[in-house]
Amino acid sequence: MPSFATGRIIKGEDAAPHSAPYIVSLSKTSKHSHICGGSLINKNWILTAAHCISNPVGMGVVAGLHQQKSLDSKTQSRVVDYGKVHELYGGSVGPYDIAILHVSQPFEFNEWVKPIALPAPEEIPAGETHLYGWGQPKAFSFSAANTLQTVTTQIVEFDKCKSVLPADAPLAESNVCSDSLQQSISACNGDSGGPLVKEYAEGSAELIGIVSWGYIPCGMANLPSIYTRVSSYIEWVNAAQTNFYLAKN
């Protein structure tokens, strides 16, 4: 059955420290306790999954984090003062699983905290991608990893993805699918809201997808993981920011 990812990368490996300076850890309150991932798109705004958000105002955001238990001089903590879930999101596994969060104080960009670029509108991703999150190193462990995890994945073309999923899968054209290059690695129940990225030779990265859902048992179903395709929502992301500032003036 399809299930939301809840923040664990099964059988990934430790990421190099601060190799994904755009990833943030979200908590329900300002007291740090990881529930979901997110991606910093500029100094004030974060993209994440809609299913991570119930009461956005007051949520905690930590950037510059490598190990969950190590909030140090490299980390920056902020509090959400505004959040918007996509208007068409229905609350269950399916499309429109995207939300945007505004923090009350801008992040300061440095070596450890940087934004990620967004794709062109409606761009269809292909090829190799990378997934980051505080995952579950073992398939039956239900605690998040302390150290940021990463795994290399491959985009699965939409029609192929649709053909390998069960007939009743809530797959939409605004999703993107990816599969690990190794069997039994996936964005299992964890790191919902976290980034699926395209990395380029010169060191830049682009936010391709937001971890949304997959099939259980996690990492063993041999099925692609499903992400919100960010390029489907560029207009929505831009409008959400514009409308926020217009409402303040």
ZILINDA-V849031 format. One line per field, one symbol per residue. ss: DSSP state (H for helix, E for strand, L for the rest). phi: phi as a letter, one per 30 degrees, with the letter a starting at -180 (. if undefined). A space follows every 10 residues. Layout:
BEGIN
ss = ???
phi = ???
END
This chain:
BEGIN
ss = LEEELLELLE LLEELLLLLL LLEEEEELLL LLLEEEEEEE LLLLEEEELH HHLLLLLLLE EEELLLELLL LLLLLEEEEE EEEEELLLLL LLLLLLLLEE EEELLLLLLL LLLLLLEELL LLLLLLLEEE EEELLLLLLL LLLLLLELEE EEEEEELHHH HHHHLLLLLL LLLLEEEEEE LLLLLELLLE LLLLEEEEEL LLLLEEEEEE EEEEELLLLL LLLLEEEEEH HHHHHHHHHH HHHHHHHHL
phi = .dbddbjbcd hdbdddeidb dcdbccbdbd ddaebacabd cadcbbcade ddccbddjdc bccicccecb dbdddbcbbd cabbceecdc jbeldidbbb bccdbddcda dcbbdcdcdd eidcdaidbb cblcccdcdc cccdddcecb bdbbdceedd eddcdeecdd dbddcbcbbd dcdicadefl heidccbccc edjdbbddbc ebaaccdeib dibdccbddd ddbddddddd deddddddc
END
